[in-house]
Amino acid sequence: MAAAWLKDAVFYEIYPQSFLDTNGDGIGDFKGIEEKLDYILSLGCNALWINPCYDSPFKDAGYDVRDYKKTAARYGTNEDLYRLFEKAHEKGIHVLLDLVPGHTSEEHAWFRESQKDEANEFSDRYIWTDFCFRGASGLPYIGGESERSGAYVLNFFKCQPALNYGFLNPTENWQLSWRDPRCIATREALKDIIRFWLSKGCDGFRVDMAASLVKLDDEKKSGTSAIWRDVRRMLDAEFPEAVMVSEWSNPKLALRAGYDTDFCLNEPGSGYGTLMRDYDNGEDHSYFKKDAGGSINRFLDQYLDWYEDTKDLGYISLITCNHDTRRPALNLDETELGLAYAFIFTMPGVPFLYYGDEIGMRWLDLPTKEGGYYRTGSRTPMQWTSGKNLGFSTADAKDLYLPVDSAPDAPTVEAQEKDPASLLNTVRALLKLRHAHKDLQSDAPLKILCCEPGRPFIYQRGDMVLALNTTGSSLKAALPQVQKELVFSLGTGSWEEGQLEVGPQSFVVFA
């Protein structure tokens, strides 16, 4: 079962290069995160996920790791990161780093050795075919760039050669079994990286592309899951409170593979994608968009199957957004965002708030930066004040990592702090509510009471009853349960004589 501290955890995801620049070079840094720990706590977030901050050539924003045990100089030193762990812990904040297990940068020392024609310790650390003109049996590959005669398999971009965890059922001479000692050596190298950071004060990892390890794996990811269960056994023995969060979006597999929680990702066509946004499909029927005709059941059909199957194994994590998706403010206004966050923060599991979503930062249409492409527009600097560069940096605008939102009405923390009805203060109120009631925390049970079209969506967490209406008209539903008192509301609602009525665009909680 998941680490005990996750029961009341709410994560804040930080894209470090865009959070706060303290040395005026136009790029965010560790000291900027440290400086804002009290702000993060004020939101109600008591855990952090920091995107990759390791040494890297940054062809994919740090997901191309050159040295797993060294921080990128743009953010500070290893000692600066150790200090951040320490200061966060003093305030009761846990910190996860981003683990990239499936591939490295092509500039990693392991890969440089693996490219050599003469056999060495790292020759099989990556996946190579056995001839320079032989492709990789349907897998993406690069040939013609190395001393050795072979092509290497990729995981993502050209700069990201895949580490060799083996194949489930090898069919070619150059394919190794995932049980081969040379593939096990890759697994042990991964464990070594994990041990290193946990011993320095890190509390765990969000794991990038967690399902990508063993190649040509089966539908159940049998080989990859076996590797993660082996890692979990090591953690249970050596770091029992360490947390592993998977980017898998299949809790049935991820939680059985030893993960504490799995992301429910807002990919187009997924249950959560249709819940939050459909614009990547050329339409927009988000459930939270006023009168757009979106149905909560498109989400529930997938989610409830996951939840019922895994609720005793670990958690599912709902996210407001992340560095790989367009920000929800692209299609939802402030009222609609408040309702979306009300849902996310009161459902089971461990929620994640992406930096800037608490003030409704916008997705910007920008040229690609460090392999971001369309995702670049969700990675812009945090908007703190109305001052220079919206308080992110004292650097000249031309030297910023990415441009800030130049709109006259760009939302800022400074402005929203002064408005009790702002989205920022709505987020604070919702998270205060969550922390105040055990029935709203990660492991409290969920029961759906009403999800019919034309009715409010009504659900129960423990003994608390919550109701949501995203339309522009009041909605009613018969609710014969023992009546409770209204304890929280965004908008209006009442529960009288066995009938619950929820006002237009409203969220209400009864206890």
Secondary structure as GFF3:
##gff-version 3
##sequence-region A 1 511
A	DSSP	three_ten_helix	4	8	.	.	.	ID=ss1
A	DSSP	beta_strand	11	14	.	.	.	ID=ss2
A	DSSP	three_ten_helix	16	18	.	.	.	ID=ss3
A	DSSP	alpha_helix	30	35	.	.	.	ID=ss4
A	DSSP	alpha_helix	37	43	.	.	.	ID=ss5
A	DSSP	beta_strand	47	50	.	.	.	ID=ss6
A	DSSP	beta_strand	54	55	.	.	.	ID=ss7
A	DSSP	beta_strand	67	71	.	.	.	ID=ss8
A	DSSP	alpha_helix	78	90	.	.	.	ID=ss9
A	DSSP	beta_strand	94	99	.	.	.	ID=ss10
A	DSSP	alpha_helix	109	114	.	.	.	ID=ss11
A	DSSP	beta_strand	141	142	.	.	.	ID=ss12
A	DSSP	beta_strand	152	153	.	.	.	ID=ss13
A	DSSP	alpha_helix	181	199	.	.	.	ID=ss14
A	DSSP	beta_strand	204	207	.	.	.	ID=ss15
A	DSSP	alpha_helix	222	238	.	.	.	ID=ss16
A	DSSP	beta_strand	243	246	.	.	.	ID=ss17
A	DSSP	alpha_helix	251	254	.	.	.	ID=ss18
A	DSSP	three_ten_helix	255	257	.	.	.	ID=ss19
A	DSSP	beta_strand	261	264	.	.	.	ID=ss20
A	DSSP	alpha_helix	271	276	.	.	.	ID=ss21
A	DSSP	three_ten_helix	279	281	.	.	.	ID=ss22
A	DSSP	alpha_helix	297	310	.	.	.	ID=ss23
A	DSSP	beta_strand	315	318	.	.	.	ID=ss24
A	DSSP	three_ten_helix	328	330	.	.	.	ID=ss25
A	DSSP	alpha_helix	334	346	.	.	.	ID=ss26
A	DSSP	beta_strand	352	354	.	.	.	ID=ss27
A	DSSP	three_ten_helix	357	359	.	.	.	ID=ss28
A	DSSP	three_ten_helix	373	378	.	.	.	ID=ss29
A	DSSP	three_ten_helix	388	391	.	.	.	ID=ss30
A	DSSP	three_ten_helix	397	399	.	.	.	ID=ss31
A	DSSP	alpha_helix	413	417	.	.	.	ID=ss32
A	DSSP	alpha_helix	423	436	.	.	.	ID=ss33
A	DSSP	three_ten_helix	438	440	.	.	.	ID=ss34
A	DSSP	beta_strand	446	450	.	.	.	ID=ss35
A	DSSP	beta_strand	457	461	.	.	.	ID=ss36
A	DSSP	beta_strand	464	469	.	.	.	ID=ss37
A	DSSP	beta_strand	475	478	.	.	.	ID=ss38
A	DSSP	beta_strand	486	490	.	.	.	ID=ss39
A	DSSP	beta_strand	493	496	.	.	.	ID=ss40
A	DSSP	beta_strand	499	502	.	.	.	ID=ss41
A	DSSP	beta_strand	506	510	.	.	.	ID=ss42
###
